[in-house]
């Protein structure tokens, strides 16, 4: 009989999460580079919420 060591489920989930995060980050970066208006609008919204107090 051949012995086969199955990878731990937590390692598979962690790898899946990391791959998904990388894909989503790349997609978001490419979307924001194609739509610079949204990036400026987002920055303006952040500046408006800052308090001077």
C-alpha atoms as one frame of an Amber mdcrd trajectory, in Angstrom:
protein
   0.000   0.000   0.000   1.115   3.464  -0.800   1.024   6.001   1.971  -0.320
   9.379   1.031  -0.123  12.307   3.386  -3.078  14.570   2.751  -2.421  18.295
   3.353  -4.188  19.765   6.339  -7.502  21.432   5.597  -6.405  24.618   7.326
  -3.411  24.901   4.980  -5.663  24.487   1.958  -8.076  27.110   3.249  -5.236
  29.505   4.005  -3.798  29.027   0.510  -7.230  29.559  -1.061  -7.739  32.734
   0.980  -4.337  34.079  -0.032  -4.902  33.331  -3.719  -8.362  34.895  -3.632
  -7.011  37.992  -1.876  -4.272  38.357  -4.494  -6.752  38.025  -7.353  -9.139
  40.558  -5.836  -6.321  43.003  -5.070  -5.028  42.794  -8.640  -8.522  43.277
 -10.028  -9.137  46.290  -7.795  -5.822  47.875  -8.744  -6.505  47.440 -12.451
 -10.038  48.804 -12.045  -8.817  51.867 -10.147  -6.104  52.529 -12.726  -8.738
  52.473 -15.504 -11.105  54.738 -13.515  -9.030  57.548 -11.970 -12.175  59.564
 -11.223 -13.235  57.001  -8.628  -9.855  57.185  -6.901 -10.063  60.992  -6.668
 -13.651  60.796  -5.446 -12.644  58.299  -2.762  -9.759  60.538  -1.644 -12.075
  63.560  -1.522 -14.538  61.624   0.641 -11.743  60.747   3.075 -10.576  64.365
   3.227 -14.123  65.564   3.927 -14.488  63.214   6.890 -11.291  64.364   8.594
 -11.812  66.690  11.521  -9.707  69.745  12.211 -10.622  69.715  15.907
